[in-house]
């Protein structure tokens, strides 16, 4: 159970930049699909590397972590837009630029 929670935390953290990217592009565009599906591929890779398998209870934890990470990224871009006028699709560069001002 601890392994599933650790993988869930990693999934959450990994999805924050992807949610940030997704929130800054047009819905249903190619970039929007990539922001979701690249993260899905990473989650599947984490499942395989961690050997947690594909039991039904792992989906509950990982899908929740995935959705919360995507939503957290969207919330970060909204807050950064209030602080800084300029927001791109790259969370790391935007945080760096806003911290310099």
Order of alpha helices (4+ residues) and beta strands (2+ residues): alpha-alpha-alpha-alpha
